Amino acid sequence: MTSVICTILAASLVIAAAFEQRTLAALAAADPGSWAAVVGGLIAACVIARRRSAALTYRDLALTRLPSPQRAGRPPTPRQRVGSTGRARRRRAKQCVASVVVLLAAPARALDQGTLVPFVEERITTDDNVFRLSSELNPLQTIGSASTGDTYRSTAAGLTVDLPLSRQRLTASLRFDQTRYNRFSDLDFNGRDLRGSWLWQAGDKLGGELGASDTYSLGSFAEVRGTTPDRLQVRQEFARVSYMLTPFWRLRAAADRIDQYNSDPALQFNDVRVDAAEASLAFVSRAGNSIGLRTRVENGQFPYLQQVGTALIDNAYRQSSTGLTLDWTISPASHLVARADQVSRDYEQLPQRDFHGPVGRVEFVWTPPFNLSLTAVAQRDISPYELIRSSMVLVRGLGLLPSWKVTPRLEATADLEWANRRYLGDPAQALGLTGVRDDRVRTLSALLSYHATSWATLQTSLLQEQRSSNIQFGDYRVRVFWLSARFTF
C-alpha cells in the first residue's frame, strides 16, 4: 500500500509538469508556505497510508486466498497482533510528526489557489438502545431504560486539503476521533477516516482520478444480535479514467479494490476483498446531459470459511451487471439521475444461493425558489458495501430528503426512508436450516445546522428508527440525539 500511494503522489507531480510546463514554474515562484504545505501534505499522506500505520490494528491485515486444503474444510488459524509496543509507539510518533508538519505548513488557510483547513470537533450523543436489542430479549426491558441506553462523547481533529497544481488537483481529508462511553466502556474506541485523491487532466480529452481511503470505526449493532464490539476497518483504492472520443461521446473505465477486516472473531468470516472493474460509453449533449451503457464485474474473496452447522462454507462469489445510465437536467430547478442493470451473482459454493435479476436506482432533485430543495430516491438494488458481505441483501426502498436554508446561517434538513431488506445468499438458508430473513426499516431524522461564524458551526440532530423482522430478536426501536460544535482554523 505504501509504495502504491507514494508512486501515485509522485506521478501526479511528474505528469502535471509534463502536460503543463507552467506547473513547476508556478511552484518555483510560490512562497515558502506553499512549498511547506505541499511537502507536508505528501509526508502526511505517505506516513498515514502505511498498511500498518494504525496502532489499533491487532492482527495481520494481509488478505490472501486460502490454500486448497484449508478451503476443503480446515479453517485458518486466528490472526495475531502485529508488531510490538515499541513499533506501535514509533508509528504513532510518525503520525504525530506528519500532522505537526502539515499544521506548521499552514500559517494561513489559503495556499495561493488552494486551501488547507485544520479543524476540531466535539460531539455528545444520547442513544437509548446502543446495542439495537429487541424487546423480546427481556420482557421487562423498555427502550430508553438505563439497561439499554448510554451517553457518549466524541472528540475529533483533522484537516482538509484542496491543492490545485495547474490543471491537476490534489485533495485529502484526515480525521482522527476518540469516543468514550459513560456506561459501556468496552465500546470505547479511537477511530480514523483518511481519504486522498489526485484528479488529473492530460489535455482537453483525457482525465481521471486516483485515490485511496482508510477508515477504522465501531461496527453497527444493527446487523448483529449481540453486545460484543466489532472494530471494523475498511480500505479502498480506486482509479478512474475518462476520454472524449468525439465532442459528444465519452468513454470511461474504472477499477477499485475494497478490503474489510473485523476485530470480532465471531464475525471474521465477513472479512473480504472485493475487486471490481467497469466500463461505460455515453452520449453527452451540449448541455452536459448524458445517457449511456455501463458494464461492471466484481469478484469477492473471503479468507475465512463460515461455519454453518457442521459444514464450512466458502462465500466467494463473482458478480456481473450490464445496464443503462442517465444523467439529465430537466429544467433549471430539476435534475434526474437513474441507473437500471441486469445483475448476476454466482457463488462458488452452494449455487442455490445465486441471484439473477433486475436492479435499479432513480434519484430526482428539485430545487424550487425560497432556498428549498427536495431529493427523492427510489431503489431496488443489491445493498452496496456494508458489514454483512457474506449474505447479499436486496434492498427495496424509498427516501425523501428535504432541505431548507432558513437564513444565510441557519439550515434545516430531514431524511425519511422506508426500506425492505431481504437477506439472500445466506448459506444457512441454502442448507435448509433457516428461512429467508425479511426486515422492514423505517427511519426519520432531522438535522439543524447553525453557522455562527466562518470558523464555528453548531449542529443538532434527532434520529428515530424502527425495524421489524420475521426472525426472532431481529426487531428493535431506537432514538438517537446528538449535539456538536466544529471549529476550523
C-alpha positions as CSV (number, residue, x, y, z in Angstrom):
1,M,0.0,0.0,0.0
2,T,2.8,2.4,0.9
3,S,4.6,2.0,-2.4
4,V,1.4,2.4,-4.3
5,I,0.4,5.6,-2.5
6,C,3.9,7.1,-2.8
7,T,4.0,6.2,-6.5
8,I,0.7,7.8,-7.2
9,L,1.6,11.0,-5.4
10,A,5.0,11.3,-7.2
11,A,3.4,10.5,-10.5
12,S,0.9,13.3,-10.0
13,L,3.6,15.9,-9.9
14,V,5.6,14.4,-12.8
15,I,2.6,14.1,-15.1
16,A,1.3,17.5,-14.1
17,A,4.7,19.0,-15.2
18,A,4.8,17.0,-18.4
19,F,1.4,18.2,-19.6
20,E,1.5,21.7,-18.1
21,Q,5.0,23.3,-18.2
22,R,3.7,26.2,-16.1
23,T,3.3,23.9,-13.0
24,L,7.0,23.7,-12.0
25,A,7.4,27.4,-12.7
26,A,4.4,28.2,-10.5
27,L,5.7,26.1,-7.7
28,A,9.2,27.7,-8.0
29,A,7.7,31.1,-7.7
30,A,5.5,30.2,-4.8
31,D,6.2,31.4,-1.3
32,P,7.8,29.0,1.3
33,G,4.5,28.4,3.0
34,S,3.0,26.9,-0.2
35,W,6.1,24.7,-0.6
36,A,5.9,23.6,3.0
37,A,2.2,22.7,2.6
38,V,2.9,20.6,-0.4
39,V,5.8,18.7,1.2
40,G,3.9,18.4,4.5
41,G,0.9,17.0,2.8
42,L,2.9,14.5,0.9
43,I,4.7,13.4,4.0
44,A,1.5,13.1,5.9
45,A,-0.2,11.0,3.2
46,C,2.7,8.7,2.8
47,V,3.1,8.1,6.5
48,I,-0.6,7.7,7.4
49,A,-1.2,5.5,4.4
50,R,1.2,2.8,5.6
51,R,-0.5,-0.5,5.7
52,R,0.2,-0.9,9.4
53,S,0.1,2.7,10.5
54,A,-2.7,2.2,13.0
55,A,-1.7,1.2,16.5
56,L,-5.2,-0.2,16.8
57,T,-4.8,-2.9,14.2
58,Y,-4.4,-6.0,16.2
59,R,-3.7,-8.6,13.6
60,D,-2.1,-9.2,10.3
61,L,-4.0,-7.4,7.6
62,A,-2.6,-9.2,4.6
63,L,-5.6,-10.8,2.9
64,T,-4.8,-13.9,0.8
65,R,-6.9,-16.7,-0.7
66,L,-7.0,-19.9,1.3
67,P,-4.9,-22.8,0.1
68,S,-6.9,-25.8,-1.2
69,P,-6.5,-27.9,2.0
70,Q,-7.9,-25.1,4.1
71,R,-10.7,-24.4,1.6
72,A,-11.6,-28.1,1.7
73,G,-12.6,-27.9,5.3
74,R,-9.9,-26.6,7.7
75,P,-10.4,-23.0,8.9
76,P,-7.3,-20.8,9.1
77,T,-5.7,-20.1,12.4
78,P,-6.5,-16.9,14.2
79,R,-4.5,-13.8,13.3
80,Q,-2.1,-12.5,15.9
81,R,-1.4,-8.9,17.0
82,V,1.2,-7.4,14.7
83,G,4.2,-5.5,15.9
84,S,5.5,-4.8,19.4
85,T,4.6,-2.0,21.7
86,G,7.8,-0.2,20.6
87,R,6.9,-0.4,16.9
88,A,3.4,0.9,17.7
89,R,4.8,3.8,19.6
90,R,7.1,4.6,16.6
91,R,4.2,4.5,14.3
92,R,2.2,6.9,16.5
93,A,5.2,9.2,16.6
94,K,5.5,9.3,12.8
95,Q,1.8,10.2,12.6
96,C,2.3,13.0,15.1
97,V,5.3,14.3,13.3
98,A,3.4,14.3,9.9
99,S,0.5,16.1,11.5
100,V,2.7,18.7,13.0
101,V,4.4,19.3,9.7
102,V,1.1,19.8,8.0
103,L,-0.2,22.2,10.6
104,L,3.1,24.2,10.7
105,A,2.8,24.5,6.9
106,A,-0.3,26.5,7.2
107,P,0.4,30.0,8.6
108,A,-2.8,30.9,6.7
109,R,-5.5,28.7,5.4
110,A,-5.1,29.9,1.8
111,L,-2.2,28.3,-0.2
112,D,-2.2,30.6,-3.2
113,Q,-5.1,29.0,-5.1
114,G,-5.5,26.0,-2.7
115,T,-6.7,25.6,0.9
116,L,-5.6,23.7,4.0
117,V,-8.1,23.8,6.8
118,P,-7.4,22.2,10.2
119,F,-10.5,21.5,12.4
120,V,-11.6,20.2,15.8
121,E,-15.0,18.9,16.7
122,E,-16.7,17.9,19.9
123,R,-20.0,15.8,20.0
124,I,-22.2,14.5,22.7
125,T,-24.7,11.7,21.9
126,T,-27.5,10.1,23.7
127,D,-28.6,6.7,22.4
128,D,-31.5,4.9,24.1
129,N,-30.7,1.4,22.6
130,V,-27.0,1.2,22.0
131,F,-26.9,-2.5,21.1
132,R,-30.1,-2.4,18.9
133,L,-31.6,-5.0,21.2
134,S,-35.1,-6.4,20.7
135,S,-37.6,-6.0,23.5
136,E,-38.2,-9.8,23.2
137,L,-34.8,-10.4,24.8
138,N,-36.1,-9.1,28.2
139,P,-39.9,-8.7,28.8
140,L,-39.1,-6.1,31.5
141,Q,-36.8,-4.1,29.2
142,T,-38.2,-0.8,27.8
143,I,-36.5,1.2,25.1
144,G,-34.9,4.2,26.7
145,S,-34.3,2.5,30.0
146,A,-31.0,2.6,31.8
147,S,-30.3,-1.1,30.8
148,T,-30.1,-0.3,27.0
149,G,-29.1,3.4,26.7
150,D,-26.0,5.4,27.2
151,T,-24.4,8.8,26.6
152,Y,-21.0,9.1,25.0
153,R,-18.7,11.9,23.9
154,S,-16.6,12.0,20.7
155,T,-13.7,14.3,20.1
156,A,-12.3,14.7,16.6
157,A,-9.4,16.6,15.0
158,G,-8.1,16.6,11.4
159,L,-7.7,18.7,8.3
160,T,-8.9,19.0,4.7
161,V,-6.6,19.9,1.8
162,D,-7.5,21.1,-1.7
163,L,-4.4,21.9,-3.7
164,P,-4.6,22.8,-7.4
165,L,-1.4,22.3,-9.4
166,S,-2.1,23.9,-12.7
167,R,-4.7,21.6,-14.3
168,Q,-4.2,18.9,-11.7
169,R,-5.7,18.8,-8.2
170,L,-4.8,17.0,-5.0
171,T,-7.4,16.6,-2.3
172,A,-7.2,15.0,1.1
173,S,-9.1,14.7,4.4
174,L,-7.7,13.3,7.6
175,R,-9.9,12.8,10.6
176,F,-8.9,11.1,13.9
177,D,-11.6,10.7,16.6
178,Q,-11.8,9.4,20.2
179,T,-15.1,8.1,21.6
180,R,-15.8,7.4,25.2
181,Y,-19.0,5.9,26.7
182,N,-20.3,6.7,30.2
183,R,-21.5,3.2,31.0
184,F,-20.4,0.7,28.3
185,S,-16.7,1.4,28.5
186,D,-16.0,-1.7,26.4
187,L,-17.2,0.2,23.4
188,D,-14.6,3.0,23.8
189,F,-12.5,3.3,20.6
190,N,-10.2,5.6,18.7
191,G,-11.2,5.8,15.0
192,R,-9.9,7.4,11.9
193,D,-11.1,8.4,8.4
194,L,-8.3,9.1,5.9
195,R,-9.0,9.9,2.3
196,G,-6.9,11.3,-0.6
197,S,-7.2,11.6,-4.3
198,W,-5.5,13.0,-7.4
199,L,-7.7,14.5,-10.0
200,W,-5.6,14.6,-13.1
201,Q,-6.0,16.1,-16.6
202,A,-3.9,15.3,-19.7
203,G,-5.0,17.7,-22.4
204,D,-8.6,18.5,-23.1
205,K,-9.9,15.0,-23.8
206,L,-8.3,12.7,-21.2
207,G,-8.7,12.9,-17.4
208,G,-9.4,10.8,-14.3
209,E,-8.9,10.3,-10.7
210,L,-6.7,8.1,-8.5
211,G,-7.4,7.7,-4.8
212,A,-7.4,5.7,-1.6
213,S,-9.2,5.7,1.7
214,D,-8.8,4.0,5.1
215,T,-11.4,4.0,7.9
216,Y,-11.5,2.4,11.3
217,S,-14.7,2.6,13.3
218,L,-17.0,0.7,15.6
219,G,-19.3,-1.6,13.6
220,S,-23.0,-1.1,13.8
221,F,-25.1,-3.4,16.0
222,A,-28.0,-3.2,13.7
223,E,-26.9,-6.3,11.7
224,V,-25.5,-8.4,14.6
225,R,-27.5,-9.6,17.6
226,G,-25.1,-9.2,20.4
227,T,-23.2,-6.8,22.6
228,T,-19.6,-7.6,21.6
229,P,-17.9,-4.6,20.0
230,D,-16.6,-5.2,16.5
231,R,-13.9,-2.7,15.3
232,L,-14.3,-2.5,11.5
233,Q,-11.5,-1.5,9.2
234,V,-12.2,-0.7,5.6
235,R,-9.5,0.1,2.9
236,Q,-10.3,1.2,-0.6
237,E,-8.2,2.1,-3.6
238,F,-9.7,3.2,-6.9
239,A,-8.7,4.5,-10.4
240,R,-10.9,6.2,-12.9
241,V,-10.2,7.5,-16.4
242,S,-12.4,9.3,-18.9
243,Y,-11.8,10.1,-22.6
244,M,-13.8,12.1,-25.0
245,L,-13.8,10.1,-28.2
246,T,-15.7,12.9,-30.0
247,P,-17.3,16.1,-28.7
248,F,-20.4,14.0,-28.0
249,W,-19.2,10.5,-27.0
250,R,-17.4,9.8,-23.7
251,L,-15.6,6.6,-22.8
252,R,-15.0,5.8,-19.1
253,A,-13.2,3.0,-17.3
254,A,-12.7,2.3,-13.6
255,A,-11.2,-0.2,-11.2
256,D,-11.4,-0.4,-7.4
257,R,-10.5,-2.7,-4.5
258,I,-12.1,-2.9,-1.1
259,D,-10.7,-4.8,1.9
260,Q,-12.7,-5.3,5.1
261,Y,-11.5,-6.6,8.4
262,N,-13.5,-7.4,11.6
263,S,-11.9,-7.5,15.0
264,D,-14.6,-9.8,16.5
265,P,-13.5,-13.4,15.9
266,A,-17.2,-14.4,15.6
267,L,-17.6,-12.0,12.6
268,Q,-14.3,-12.6,10.8
269,F,-16.0,-14.8,8.2
270,N,-17.2,-11.4,6.8
271,D,-13.6,-10.4,6.2
272,V,-13.4,-9.9,2.4
273,R,-11.5,-8.5,-0.5
274,V,-13.6,-7.2,-3.4
275,D,-12.0,-6.4,-6.8
276,A,-14.2,-4.7,-9.4
277,A,-13.8,-3.1,-12.8
278,E,-16.3,-1.3,-15.0
279,A,-16.5,0.5,-18.3
280,S,-19.1,2.8,-19.9
281,L,-19.9,4.6,-23.1
282,A,-22.2,7.6,-23.0
283,F,-23.6,10.2,-25.3
284,V,-23.1,13.7,-23.9
285,S,-25.2,16.6,-25.1
286,R,-24.1,20.2,-25.4
287,A,-25.9,21.0,-22.2
288,G,-23.9,18.3,-20.3
289,N,-26.7,15.7,-20.2
290,S,-25.7,12.1,-20.8
291,I,-27.2,8.7,-21.5
292,G,-25.1,5.6,-21.8
293,L,-24.4,1.9,-21.4
294,R,-22.4,0.5,-18.4
295,T,-21.0,-2.9,-17.6
296,R,-19.3,-4.0,-14.3
297,V,-17.7,-7.1,-12.9
298,E,-16.9,-7.9,-9.3
299,N,-15.0,-10.7,-7.6
300,G,-15.3,-11.3,-3.8
301,Q,-12.8,-13.4,-1.9
302,F,-13.2,-14.4,1.8
303,P,-10.1,-15.6,3.7
304,Y,-12.1,-17.3,6.4
305,L,-14.6,-20.1,5.9
306,Q,-18.0,-19.7,7.5
307,Q,-19.2,-22.5,9.8
308,V,-22.8,-23.3,9.3
309,G,-23.8,-26.3,11.4
310,T,-21.1,-28.9,10.8
311,A,-20.3,-27.5,7.3
312,L,-17.6,-25.0,6.4
313,I,-18.7,-22.7,3.6
314,D,-16.7,-20.6,1.2
315,N,-18.6,-17.4,0.4
316,A,-16.5,-16.4,-2.6
317,Y,-18.6,-15.0,-5.5
318,R,-18.4,-13.4,-8.9
319,Q,-20.9,-10.8,-9.9
320,S,-21.5,-9.1,-13.3
321,S,-24.0,-6.4,-14.4
322,T,-24.9,-4.5,-17.5
323,G,-27.4,-1.7,-17.9
324,L,-28.2,1.9,-18.8
325,T,-27.3,5.1,-17.1
326,L,-29.0,8.5,-17.3
327,D,-27.9,11.9,-16.0
328,W,-30.2,14.7,-17.2
329,T,-31.1,18.2,-16.2
330,I,-34.8,18.5,-17.0
331,S,-35.1,22.2,-16.1
332,P,-33.1,24.8,-14.1
333,A,-34.9,23.5,-11.0
334,S,-34.9,19.7,-11.6
335,H,-32.3,17.1,-12.2
336,L,-32.6,13.3,-12.7
337,V,-30.0,10.6,-12.3
338,A,-31.1,7.0,-13.0
339,R,-29.5,3.6,-13.4
340,A,-31.0,0.2,-14.5
341,D,-29.0,-3.0,-14.6
342,Q,-29.4,-6.7,-15.0
343,V,-27.3,-8.4,-12.3
344,S,-25.9,-11.9,-12.0
345,R,-24.2,-13.1,-8.8
346,D,-22.8,-16.7,-8.8
347,Y,-21.4,-18.2,-5.6
348,E,-18.5,-20.7,-5.7
349,Q,-20.2,-23.0,-3.2
350,L,-23.9,-23.7,-2.8
351,P,-25.0,-22.4,-6.2
352,Q,-28.7,-22.4,-5.0
353,R,-27.7,-19.0,-3.5
354,D,-27.1,-17.4,-6.9
355,F,-29.0,-14.3,-7.8
356,H,-30.1,-13.2,-11.2
357,G,-32.5,-10.2,-11.7
358,P,-33.0,-6.6,-12.5
359,V,-31.9,-3.8,-10.1
360,G,-32.1,0.0,-10.4
361,R,-31.9,3.3,-8.7
362,V,-33.6,6.7,-9.5
363,E,-32.8,10.0,-7.9
364,F,-34.7,13.2,-8.6
365,V,-33.6,16.6,-7.2
366,W,-36.0,19.5,-7.2
367,T,-34.7,23.0,-6.2
368,P,-37.7,25.4,-6.2
369,P,-37.3,29.1,-5.1
370,F,-37.1,30.2,-1.5
371,N,-33.9,28.3,-0.7
372,L,-35.7,24.9,-0.7
373,S,-34.6,21.6,-2.2
374,L,-36.1,18.1,-2.2
375,T,-34.3,14.9,-3.2
376,A,-36.4,11.8,-3.8
377,V,-34.8,8.3,-4.2
378,A,-36.3,5.0,-5.3
379,Q,-34.3,1.8,-5.5
380,R,-34.4,-1.9,-6.0
381,D,-30.7,-2.8,-5.5
382,I,-28.2,-5.1,-4.0
383,S,-27.1,-3.3,-1.0
384,P,-23.7,-1.7,-1.6
385,Y,-20.8,-2.3,0.7
386,E,-21.8,-3.0,4.3
387,L,-20.8,-5.1,7.3
388,I,-22.6,-8.2,6.2
389,R,-20.9,-9.2,2.9
390,S,-21.3,-13.0,3.1
391,S,-25.1,-12.6,2.9
392,M,-26.3,-10.5,0.0
393,V,-29.1,-8.0,0.9
394,L,-31.7,-7.0,-1.7
395,V,-33.0,-3.5,-0.7
396,R,-36.3,-2.1,-2.0
397,G,-37.0,1.4,-0.7
398,L,-38.0,5.0,-1.0
399,G,-36.3,8.1,0.5
400,L,-37.1,11.7,0.8
401,L,-34.5,14.3,1.8
402,P,-36.0,17.9,2.1
403,S,-33.7,20.8,2.9
404,W,-34.4,24.4,3.8
405,K,-31.9,27.2,4.1
406,V,-33.9,29.3,6.6
407,T,-31.3,32.1,6.8
408,P,-27.8,32.5,5.5
409,R,-26.6,31.0,8.7
410,L,-29.3,28.5,9.6
411,E,-30.1,25.4,7.6
412,A,-32.6,22.5,8.3
413,T,-32.6,19.1,6.6
414,A,-34.5,15.9,7.1
415,D,-34.2,12.3,5.9
416,L,-37.2,10.0,5.7
417,E,-36.5,6.4,4.5
418,W,-38.6,3.3,4.0
419,A,-36.8,0.1,3.1
420,N,-37.5,-3.6,2.9
421,R,-34.3,-5.7,3.3
422,R,-34.3,-9.3,2.0
423,Y,-31.2,-11.3,3.0
424,L,-30.3,-13.6,0.1
425,G,-27.2,-15.7,-0.3
426,D,-27.3,-16.9,3.3
427,P,-25.6,-20.4,3.4
428,A,-27.8,-21.4,6.4
429,Q,-30.9,-20.8,4.2
430,A,-29.4,-22.7,1.3
431,L,-28.8,-25.7,3.5
432,G,-32.4,-25.5,4.7
433,L,-31.5,-24.6,8.3
434,T,-33.4,-21.3,8.3
435,G,-35.9,-19.4,6.2
436,V,-35.3,-16.2,4.2
437,R,-34.9,-13.2,6.5
438,D,-37.1,-10.2,5.7
439,D,-36.8,-6.9,7.5
440,R,-38.7,-3.6,7.3
441,V,-36.8,-0.5,8.3
442,R,-38.4,2.9,8.9
443,T,-36.1,5.9,9.6
444,L,-36.8,9.5,10.3
445,S,-34.0,12.0,11.1
446,A,-33.7,15.8,11.3
447,L,-30.6,18.0,11.3
448,L,-30.3,21.6,12.2
449,S,-27.0,23.5,11.4
450,Y,-26.1,27.0,12.6
451,H,-23.0,28.6,11.1
452,A,-22.3,31.0,13.9
453,T,-19.2,32.4,12.2
454,S,-17.0,31.5,9.3
455,W,-15.0,29.2,11.6
456,A,-17.6,27.9,14.0
457,T,-20.6,25.6,13.2
458,L,-23.1,24.2,15.7
459,Q,-25.3,21.2,14.8
460,T,-28.0,19.1,16.5
461,S,-29.8,16.0,15.2
462,L,-32.5,13.6,16.2
463,L,-32.9,10.2,14.6
464,Q,-35.7,7.7,15.2
465,E,-35.5,4.2,13.6
466,Q,-37.7,1.2,13.9
467,R,-37.1,-2.3,12.4
468,S,-39.4,-5.2,12.2
469,S,-38.3,-8.7,11.2
470,N,-39.6,-12.2,10.5
471,I,-36.8,-13.7,12.6
472,Q,-36.7,-13.8,16.4
473,F,-34.9,-10.9,18.1
474,G,-34.4,-9.2,14.7
475,D,-36.5,-6.2,15.5
476,Y,-35.6,-3.1,17.5
477,R,-36.5,0.6,18.1
478,V,-34.0,3.3,18.8
479,R,-33.9,7.1,19.3
480,V,-30.6,9.0,19.0
481,F,-29.9,12.6,19.8
482,W,-26.6,14.4,19.4
483,L,-25.2,17.9,19.6
484,S,-21.9,19.0,18.1
485,A,-19.6,22.0,17.8
486,R,-17.0,22.3,15.0
487,F,-14.2,24.8,14.8
488,T,-11.9,25.5,11.8
489,F,-8.7,27.4,11.7
